[in-house]
Amino acid sequence: MSKMLFVINPISGDLDKEELAEDVRAFCLRNQIETDFYKTTGEEDERHLKQKINAFQPDIVTAIGGDGTVSLVAKAIIQSPIALGIIPQGSGNGLSKDLGIPQDFDEALHVLVDHHIMAIDTLDVNGQLSIHLCDMGFNALVVERFCEGETRGPGAYAWIAMQEFMGYTPKRYTIMTDGKTVFDGEAFMIAVTNAKAFGSNATINPSGIINDGEFEIFILEPFPKASSLGILYQLYTDTIDNSIYTHRFSCRSAEIVNHAKEHTQIDGEPVDLPEKIEFKVMPKSLRVILPNVQE
Ligand SMILES: Nc1ncnc2c1ncn2[C@@H]1O[C@H](COP(=O)(O)OP(=O)(O)OP(=O)(O)O)[C@@H](O)[C@H]1O
């Protein structure tokens, strides 16, 4: 009998999850899965979750929440044989979309019993784990405002982005990969990622491969306001590589000097990092549950 621990974030995505827990319990009973639950509190969840995992010894730990909840679970099981399941219930659900995990609750639940497991690369960002996307600049500022606000959900994120856009000033960054400076200048945002897209489906890394042992650094340089609709269009049609304002580098390690100590976020959570930030790929360090693809 397999053992699954479900980590439920009661506030993510502004969605009520009381009934979901009952559905999960019934589903596991039908499928002869031994089940336990951990409800996040927002306080010391990583420590408490690790204790729970030690005591219960699950084969799979499934996050029922948004990117922050997925990241919490990943931190607790990284470099271990335990696999990560995802039932998306957040505002953005970025990693689950990138991995092709169904966004519908019942379908995502079904994946837990009909799946394959893939080991994906993750990133070490100055000693902190990133499983999806770390960025600095405009998006990180929006993420910070979003986290400070009372309202969750994708609408709130889009509203904050619109409010912040007009007044945003690009900042200076220096990027070094493999000991060479590859960029030194101002940028609207810099993203460091293994994945293809944000939870909003804005695609910054269309050819990114999540288990190729490399990550990408995406740079969006300052652009005239008149070009913003064109850039938005390119972001949502997988054609951002056609923009004259973007660059991308693939590498295994990098250092970014964030001269202005501009806002930075990792997997949907604002972080306070020093001016010099070091990035290292951790190849195949996280086992994730993926849907079985029909041939
Ligand atoms: N019981 C709780 N009360 C208040 N905050 C909580 C609680 N449990 C978790 N949190 C907070 O929820 C945040 C993570 O939310 P999560 O990212 O999963 O959902 P989301 O923000 O709605 O969606 P997404 O990240 O996909 O946009 C963390 O900041 C965490 O501290």
The ligand as an ORCA input file, in Angstrom:
! r2SCAN-3c Opt
* xyz 0 1
  N      -2.883     29.111      7.108
  C      -2.266     30.129      6.494
  N      -2.577     31.408      6.795
  C      -1.964     32.445      6.186
  N      -1.003     32.310      5.235
  C      -0.659     31.053      4.890
  C      -1.267     29.912      5.486
  N      -0.713     28.807      4.943
  C       0.207     29.237      4.039
  N       0.236     30.571      3.995
  C       1.053     31.397      3.099
  O       0.613     31.135      1.749
  C       1.659     31.488      0.870
  C       1.769     30.470     -0.249
  O       0.618     30.516     -1.008
  P       0.622     29.777     -2.425
  O       1.753     30.292     -3.246
  O       0.552     28.320     -2.220
  O      -0.746     30.241     -3.046
  P      -1.091     31.514     -3.940
  O      -0.179     32.615     -3.580
  O      -2.527     31.775     -3.841
  O      -0.816     30.970     -5.380
  P       0.396     31.092     -6.434
  O       1.694     31.082     -5.674
  O       0.222     29.921     -7.340
  O       0.221     32.375     -7.144
  C       2.924     31.535      1.702
  O       3.324     32.903      1.797
  C       2.501     31.019      3.075
  O       3.232     31.623      4.115
*
